[in-house]
């Protein structure tokens, strides 16, 4: 129960990765504010965990609403110890097909919201001398969009930049900032965009010959959120099945 007494916020909590992260953090003793734009998607986790979780409906593309929700959480809980910026929207549109409105929506949800929540929650983390921020990037940021479209890939690269910048600024305060960069996780958002033939073609290209499971991503997040990861900051944990080595 290494997170007993810790309070976490997980965005995109109704999706496969988000709900797995909620389960992992609760199993470690934490309490979780779940944020998602679809209230129904958070009901299973609420049923599993009861009073250990609180569901908040929010469109993270709305900056004013995002700030208001963050203020409300702080007013209720006093502080947030762990922030998992997991929410994201996906597009397969490549360069020529990328429209500016879609680009701006992608950045608002995938990057701006992470910035706003980081700004809101880090002061109390710094005051307490302990905090963990984990940003959900993607293999797309490093591969130049091999697994996704232009706007999505750029948004995930920007999220890595935010990770590095915040980690540098907060180093020495007891607050760590890291990212996880998975590829081809078995989520509805990813798999619904692939036909059976495309899915099999992609699976064969992964050296380990299988897709990533959401629970595997959640365990990486759980480790980075734990006290044992206090000497790790400004890192991106690749989870791509051997598609890229550093």
Long-range contacts (C-beta under 8 A, 24 or more apart in sequence): 1-28, 1-29, 2-28, 2-29, 2-226, 2-227, 2-228, 3-28, 3-29, 3-30, 3-81, 3-82, 3-225, 3-226, 4-28, 4-29, 4-30, 5-29, 6-30, 6-31, 6-81, 6-82, 7-31, 7-32, 7-33, 7-77, 7-79, 7-80, 7-81, 7-82, 8-32, 8-33, 8-80, 8-81, 8-82, 8-83, 8-84, 8-225, 9-33, 9-35, 9-73, 9-80, 9-82, 9-83, 9-84, 9-117, 9-121, 10-34, 10-35, 10-84, 10-86, 11-35, 11-36, 11-60, 11-84, 11-85, 11-86, 11-87, 11-113, 11-114, 11-117, 12-36, 12-86, 12-87, 12-88, 12-136, 13-41, 13-42, 13-45, 13-55, 13-86, 14-38, 14-40, 14-41, 14-42, 14-45, 15-41, 15-86, 15-87, 15-187, 15-188, 15-189, 16-185, 16-186, 16-187, 16-188, 16-189, 16-214, 17-86, 17-136, 17-182, 17-185, 17-187, 17-214, 17-217, 17-218, 18-84, 18-86, 18-87, 19-44, 19-45, 19-214, 20-214, 20-215, 20-217, 20-218, 21-84, 21-86, 21-217, 21-218, 21-221, 21-222, 22-49, 22-53, 23-48, 23-49, 23-215, 23-218, 24-215, 24-218, 24-219, 24-221, 24-222, 25-82, 25-84, 25-221, 25-222, 25-225, 26-52, 26-53, 28-222, 28-225, 28-226, 30-81, 30-82, 30-225, 33-73, 33-77, 33-80, 35-60, 35-69, 35-87, 36-87, 60-87, 60-108, 60-109, 60-113, 61-105, 61-108, 61-109, 61-112, 61-113, 63-108, 63-112, 63-113, 63-116, 66-113, 66-116, 66-117, 67-116, 67-120, 70-116, 70-117, 70-120, 70-121, 71-120, 74-120, 74-121, 74-124, 78-124, 79-121, 79-124, 79-125, 79-127, 79-128, 80-121, 80-124, 80-125, 80-131, 81-125, 81-128, 81-130, 81-131, 81-132, 82-131, 82-132, 82-133, 82-134, 82-225, 83-117, 83-118, 83-121, 83-131, 83-132, 83-133, 83-134, 84-134, 84-136, 84-221, 84-225, 85-113, 85-114, 85-117, 85-118, 85-133, 85-134, 85-135, 85-136, 85-159, 86-136, 86-221, 87-113, 87-136, 88-136, 88-138, 88-152, 88-155, 88-156, 89-152, 89-189, 90-148, 90-149, 90-152, 90-189, 90-190, 90-193, 91-148, 91-149, 91-151, 91-152, 92-148, 92-149, 92-152, 92-193, 93-149, 93-150, 93-151, 94-145, 94-149, 94-150, 95-150, 97-149, 98-149, 98-150, 98-151, 102-151, 103-151, 106-151, 106-152, 106-155, 107-151, 107-154, 107-155, 107-158, 110-152, 110-155, 110-156, 110-158, 110-159, 111-155, 111-158, 111-159, 111-162, 114-159, 114-162, 115-162, 118-162, 118-166, 118-177, 122-166, 122-170, 122-175, 125-173, 125-174, 125-175, 126-170, 126-173, 126-174, 126-175, 128-174, 129-173, 129-174, 130-174, 130-175, 131-170, 131-173, 131-174, 131-175, 131-176, 132-175, 132-176, 132-224, 132-225, 132-226, 132-229, 133-163, 133-166, 133-175, 133-176, 133-177, 133-178, 134-177, 134-178, 134-179, 134-180, 134-221, 134-224, 134-225, 135-159, 135-160, 135-162, 135-163, 135-177, 135-178, 135-179, 135-180, 136-179, 136-180, 136-182, 136-217, 136-221, 137-163, 137-179, 137-180, 137-181, 137-236, 138-181, 138-182, 138-183, 139-181, 139-182, 139-183, 139-184, 139-238, 139-239, 139-240, 139-243, 139-244, 140-183, 141-181, 142-181, 142-238, 142-244, 143-183, 143-243, 143-244, 147-183, 147-184, 156-181, 160-236, 163-234, 163-236, 164-234, 167-233, 167-234, 168-234, 170-233, 171-233, 171-234, 174-230, 176-224, 176-229, 176-230, 176-232, 176-233, 177-233, 177-234, 178-224, 178-229, 178-232, 178-233, 178-234, 178-235, 178-236, 178-237, 179-235, 179-236, 179-237, 180-217, 180-220, 180-221, 180-224, 180-236, 180-237, 180-239, 181-236, 181-237, 181-238, 181-239, 181-240, 182-212, 182-217, 182-239, 182-240, 183-212, 183-239, 183-240, 183-241, 183-243, 184-211, 184-212, 184-240, 184-241, 185-211, 185-212, 185-213, 185-214, 185-217, 186-211, 186-212, 186-213, 186-214, 187-214, 205-243, 206-240, 206-241, 206-242, 206-243, 207-241, 207-242, 207-243, 208-241, 208-242, 209-241, 210-241, 211-241, 212-239, 212-240, 212-241
